[in-house]
Amino acid sequence: MSAIELCLLLLAALAAGSINGAVGSGSLVTLPVLLALGLDPAAAVTTNTIAMVTSALGGTLAYRKELREDRMHIRSLRYISVGGAVVGSVLLLTTSSDALDVIVPILIGFALVLVIVQPWLAAMARARAASRSDDNPFGSLGLRVSILGCSIYGGYFAAAQGILLLGALSAFSGRPLNATNGIKNLLTLTVNVTAATGFTIAYFLGHADVEWLAVAVMAVGATIGGYTGGRLAKALPNWVLRGLIIVVAVVSLGHELLD
């Protein structure tokens, strides 16, 4: 790759990292750039997933204090994320990507609905939690099934998994969006690390293509952007964050439908 192409990737990763840290779906910035630079779809997805690990890391570090308070409640969600990511990454490596033309718009549309109706779902969740003082806000079966589905999707494609996770976490826990953003970043990091590990092993076994120079350059921008985006999300009012998520979801959905 030329110096200009690498600079373009750096800027795209910086923007994507910021979006991932604050909302999710930053991969819809970097994936088109990788494809435009000539990578085939499978190589673009594996390269992007490995590079975007650092954006989730930066976003997670921005919420380390809040995550310590919820670490016992979300431990099971991390195990579920690992299992889902393994399934998703194996699916990407062993099956055709044609199914994404149908699956991705459906999942993004579902996330958009979750975000829109989140205030009503949150009110119901708070009412249930008030009736049981020892209730774990992240222990419902519905949330665990949703996290499993999000993790399989994230291991398979990665783009927009943050929107799915944030919508599910907030809707089922009853907490506002900005109070679940750190957990979203942690689960995204868990999924990305798991999938990236699988893709790296597959690369050395000759079953996957990865553009490592692109990974290195994108990782720098993604780390800076992820930390910045995570800190910005903590300062935003809840309604602003919800509006931003809806805009990103609509744009992502339009991108997939028009692709």
N, C-alpha and C positions, 0 to 999 in steps of 0.2 A: 504493500500500500504506500501511496505517496504521502508526503508531509501534509499536503492540503487535506487529503482524505482522513488522516489521523486527527488533524485539528477539528474537522467536522464531527468525527466520532466523539472527541473529547467534549465539545460543546453540547452535542446531543445527549451524552451521558450525564452531563451536569444538569441539564434541564430535566431529564428523566429521573435522576436521583432526587431532585427537589420535589417533583410530582409524587414519586413513590413515598417519600418521607411524610408528605402532607396528606395525600389522598390515595395514591395507587394508580396503576395503569400507565406508568411512565414508559413501559416497554413499547407502547404504541408510538413513542417518539423514536426510540433507538432501532426497533425492528425494521421499519421502512428504510432507514438510512443504511443498515447492513444489507438489505436486499438491493437497494439502489447501487451499492458498491460492488455488486456482482455475486454475493454469496447466495447459494441455493437455500430454500426455505428451512430445511433441516439444520444446516450449518448455522444459519442466522439465529434460529431458536436456541441451539445449544450454546453458541457463543454469547448470546444475549443473557441467557440464564446464569452462566458462570460469572459474567461481568457484573450483573446487577446484584450479586450477593452483597457487595460492599455498600450499595445504596440502602439495603435493608439493615445492614449493620450500623450505618450512620444514624438512621432513623430510630433504631432500637436504643442506641446509646443516649439519644436525646431524651428518652423516657425511662432511664435506668432507675430513678427514684420511685416512680409510680409502679414499675414492674416488680420491684422488690416487695411492695405491699400486696400484690396479687399472685406472687409466685406459687403459693400452694394451690390456689384455685385453678390456675391455668396449666398445671403440670400435665394433666391428662390430655389437654388440647395439643400440647407439643408432641406427645407420643402419637396422637392421631394424625398430626401433620406429617410426621416422619413416614408413617405407613402410607398415607395418601400420596405423598410425593414419590415414594418408591413405585407405586402402581402407575402413576402418571408418567414418570420418566421412562419406565419400561414400555408403556404403550406408545410413546413417541418414537422409541428406538425400534419397535417391532411392527408397527402398523402404519397404514397410509395416513397422511395428514388431511385427506379430503374431507373427513368428518368434521373438521374445524369449521368448514363453511356453514354448517348447520348448528353445531354446538355453541360456538362463540357468541353469535348474536342472541341466542336463547339465554345464555348465562349472564351476559351483560344486561339484557333486558330485565332479567330476574333481579339483579343487583340494583338496578334503577328503581324498580318497584319497591324493594326493601327500604331503600333510602327515603323514598317519598312517603311511605306509610310508617316510617320509624317512630314519629312522635306518638301515634296511637298504640303501636305495639309496645313502646317503652312504658307508656302509662299502665298498660295491662300487666307488664312484667313487674313494675314497681308494686302494683297492688298485690300480686302473688307473693312477692318477696316480703311485703309488710306483714303478711299473715303467718310467715315462718321466719323467725328472727335468725335461725341458723342456716338459712337457705344459701346455697352457693350460687351466685348469679351466673356463673359459667358452667353449671353442672347439668343443665337440661339435656334431654335426649335429642331434642330438635336442634340445639346448637351443635352438639357433637356430630350429628349426621351432616349438618351443613358444613362444618369444618372439614370433615372427611371429603365431601364433594369438592369444596374449594381447593383442598390440597391436591387431589387427583388432577383437577384442572390446572393448578399452578405447576405441578410437576410436568404436565404435558405441554403447556403453552406459555404460562407465566403472565402474559399481558392481561391486565384488568383483575388479577386475583386480589389485589388490595381492595378494590371496590367491593368485591364479593365478600371478603373477610370482614371489612368494616361494617357493611350492612348487616351481616349475620350476627356479629358480635353485639352491635348496638341494639338490634331488634330483639334478640333473645335474652340479653342480660338486663335490659331496661336502663342502661347507662347512656348518657349523651355521646355523640360521635367523638368529640375531642377527648373523652375519658377512656375510650377503647382504642384510640389510634396507636398507642404504644404496644398494646397486645397484638394489634394487627401487624405492626412492624416486626415484632418478635416471631409471630407465626409465619410471616412471609420469609423472614430470614431462615427459619427452620426448613421450610419447603425448598427454598432456593439452594441452601447448603446441601441438602439431601440430593436434590436433582443434579446439582453441579458435580457432586461427588460421583454419581452414577454416570454422568456424561463424560467426566474425565477418565474414569476407568474404561468406559466403552471406547474412548478415543485411543487409549494405549493398546486396547485389544483389537483395534482396527474396525470398530463397528460404529464410529461416529466421527464427524468432521468438526474441528474447532479451529477458529482463527485466533491464535494465542496473542499475537501482537495487538489485535483489536481488543481482546480481553484486557490486556494490561493498560491500554490507554483509557478505555471506558471505565475501568475500575477506579481510576484516579478521580475522574469527574463524578462518578456515581457516589463515591464516598463523601465528597464535599457536599454535593447536592442533597444526599439523603439526610445528613446531619442538619443542614440548613432548613430543609423542608420540615423535618420533625419538630424543630424548635418553633418554626412559624406556625405550625398547626396548633401548638399548645396555646398560642396567644390569640388565635382567631375565635370570635364568637361562634357558638354552635350553628346558628342559622347561616353564617357565611360559609362554614365548612360544608354544610349540607348542600348549599347552592353550588359550591365549587364541584362537589362530587357529582351532582346531577349533570352539570355541564360536561364534565369529563366523560361520564357514562354515555350521554347522548352523542358526543363526538366519537367516542369509541364504537358505539353501535352503528352510527352512520358510516364510519370507516369500514367496518366489517361487511355491512350490507352492500356497499358500493364496490367492494373489492372484487 
